Amino acid sequence: MGEEKNKLYGLLGKNISYSFSRGYFTDKFEKLKLKKSKYVNFDLQNIEDFPTIIDENEHLKGINVTIPYKEEIIPFLSKIDKTAKKIGAVNTIKFTKRGNLKGYNSDVVGFENSLIPLLKKHHKRALILGTGGASKAIAYALKRNDIKYKFVSRNPEGKKEISYNSLTKEVMEKHTIIINSTPLGTFPDIDKCPNIPYQFITKNHILYDLIYNPAISTFLSKGKEKEAITKNGLQMLELQAEESWRIWNQ
């Protein structure tokens, strides 16, 4: 018998028939010749069923968490890394040797390291479209890099959130980074995009879309028309996957 033991990893989400993570890690295990490591999708309609996943899969070593459970998963964890605690969202779970479940956030690393190379001196303010779990990691990364931000929400709450109706020419020109953290425009609904006044986008803007399928969403193509810098979410996903792998193996 070799040293290698059975190891199971997976993605927790809802309606995730296709997942970037499963494809990415399946390829990774093949390249690393990890024949006993496997990555599967855990598709749950209700987070309350999460304990059954643990009960039914004895070789679990790590789980990634996607929409809509990045916040809902927190009560099921034994410990939370301090960055994930500050963000208020978890996308990586490590099963410790003692059998505890510890939550981390690798989205923040993925987003930060994919955005930083695009930044110029005038990129001081950002608009984050959407207020879900991923948007919290984005806000944390922006704050860490001294970029002021506001969330744009259909139902704004509190000082940090504004409505889509309040996106005037002045607001758009002041906020030169615009990040779509909503699922609007994801395949198969590729014609959809966030309802912002694209006529005020300029070549000084960065439009960053967490969507990677399609590679150029309607949101990004409207940015390209205005000569803005555009970036999709693929590199962020690759970087957060590698960060998850590092966490599981540290």
N, C-alpha and C positions, 0 to 999 in steps of 0.2 A: 504493500500500500504506500502511495506517495504521501507527501505532507499535506496536499490540498484537501480541504474539507468542503462539504456542501455549503454554499453561501447563497442566500436569496436576497434580492433587492427588489424594490418595486416603486411604482408611482401611485399615490392615493389621489383620487379625484372623482369627478362625476361626469358621466358620458364621455369617457376618454378612449373611444375606440382606437383612435390613432394617437400616438404620443411620440414626441421628439425623444424623450428620455429613454424609452424602451429601445428604439433604434440605435441611439447613441451608445448606450451601455452594452447592448448585444454585440455591436461592432468592436467595442473596446475589449470585451472579454475574449473575443476571437483573436484579436491582435496580440493580447497578452497571454494567449493560450490558457485561459482560466476555464477549463472544461466543466468544472463543478460550480461555477458561478452563473447565476441566472437572474434576469431582470424581467418582471412581469407588471401588468397593470392591475391595480386594485380599484375596481370601479364600484363606488358606493353611492347609493341614492340617499343614504342617511348616515351622518357621522356617528350616530349612536351605535351603528353596527361595527365600528372600528375594532373593538376588542375581539370580535370573532376572527378577524384577519390574523391577529397575534396567536390566538388559540389554535388556529388551523395550519399555521406555517412555522414549524419549529426552527428552521435554519435562517430566520430573518436577521439580517445584519444592518440594513439601512432602508429608509423609505424617503422618497421625494414627495412633496405635497403640492398639489396645484389647485386651481379654482374648483370649488368654492371653499376649500377647507383650511386655508393658510392661517386663519384666525380661530376657526372652530375646533381645530385639533389641540389647541393649547391645554385645555383642561385634562386631556388624556395623558399628558406627559409628566414624568417624574421631575425633570429638571429642564431649565431653559438657559441657554447661553446668554450672557448679558447683552450682546448686540441684538439678538432676536427679541429679548425682553423689551429693550428700548424701542425697537421697531413695532412690536406688537403683532408680529406675523412670523410663522415658521414654515420653511419649505424643505427642510432636511431633518430627518430623525435618525439618530444613531442608537443602536441597541448596544448598551454597554455590557462588559463582561459579567456584571452583576445582574444583568437582565433589566436594568432601568432603561427608560426611553428618554433621551435627551434631545431637545429641539434646538436647531440652529437656523440661521438665515443665510443662504449662499447667493440669493438674488442680489443682495447689496454689493457683493464683490463683483458679480457678473456685470451688473449695470455700470458700476463705477469704472471698472477697467475698460469697458467698451466705449464709454462716453468721453473720458479724459483726453484721449488723443484728438478729439474733434474740437476741443474748447479753445476759443480765442479770448483776448482780453475783454471784449465787449459782452461776452456771455455771462452775465451777472444775475439774471433773473429767469425763472422758469415757470411754465404752466404745466401742471400735471392733470391730464384729462382722465377723470375717473377716480374713485376713492376705495377700490378693493384692496385685497391683501398685497398685491404687487406694488401698488402705488405707495404703500408705507415704506417699503425698502428703498424705493426711488427717492422719496423725500429725505430719508436718513442719509443716503449717499450725497444728495445735493447739499444738505446742511453741512456735512463733513467737509465739503469742498467750497464752503462759503458762497454758495449760490442760493439766493432767496427764492422762495417758491410759493405758489398758491395752487390749491386744488380747484379744478373746475368740475362742478357737479350739477346734475339735474335738480337735486334738492339740497342746496348748500346749507351747511350748519356751521356755526362758529366763525371766528375771524379769518381762519386759514382757507376757507372755501368761498368761491364765487360762482355765480351762475353763468351758463352759456350766453344768456342775454346781455351780460355785462362786458362781453369781449369787444370793447370799442377799438377804434384805430389806435388810440393812445396806449391802451392796455397791451395790444398785440405788438406794437413797436417797442414797448418797454421790456417785454418778456421775449427774449430772443432764443429761448430753448422751449420747445413744445413737445411734450412726451405723451403719446397715446398709451394709456394703460388699460383702456377698455377693450373688449373683444370685437368691437365694431370693425368690420372689414375682413375678418378671418374667413378663409375658405369654408363653406361654399358661397357665403354672402359677400363676395369680393367687391360688389358695387357700393357697399355701405361705407360710411366714414363719419367721424365725429363732426357735429354741426358747429364748426367755427368759421369766422370770416376769413377765408383763405386769401381774399384780395389784399389783405394787409401783410401777408408774408413777404419777406424780402430776402435778398442773398445774405443778409446778416443773420438769418435764422438757422437754427438746427431743428429739423423735425425728426424725432426719434419714435419709432413704432415698436412696441413689444411684440407685435405680430411678426411672424416669419413666413407664414404661408397664407397668401402669396408673398414672394420675396419683395415685390413692390406693391404695397397696398394702395388703395385709392388715396388715402391720407398722404402717403409719401409721394405719389405721382403728382398730386396737387402742389406739393412742396417743390418738386423738381421743376415744375412749370415756372416757378418764381425764383429758380436758381438757388434755393436753400440747400444747405448741407442735409443729406438724408441718411438714415441708418435704420435697418430693421433689427429684429430681436434675436437673430440667429447667433451672433457672437456672444451676446449676453447669456443665452441658453447653454452654449458650449462652455463658457467660463464658469457658470454656476454649477454645471454638471461636474467639471473637474474639481471645483471647490468641495462639492458634496463627496466626491471620491476621496479627496484628501482628509475630510472630516471622518469618514467611515474607517479610514486606515491609520489614523493618527494614534 
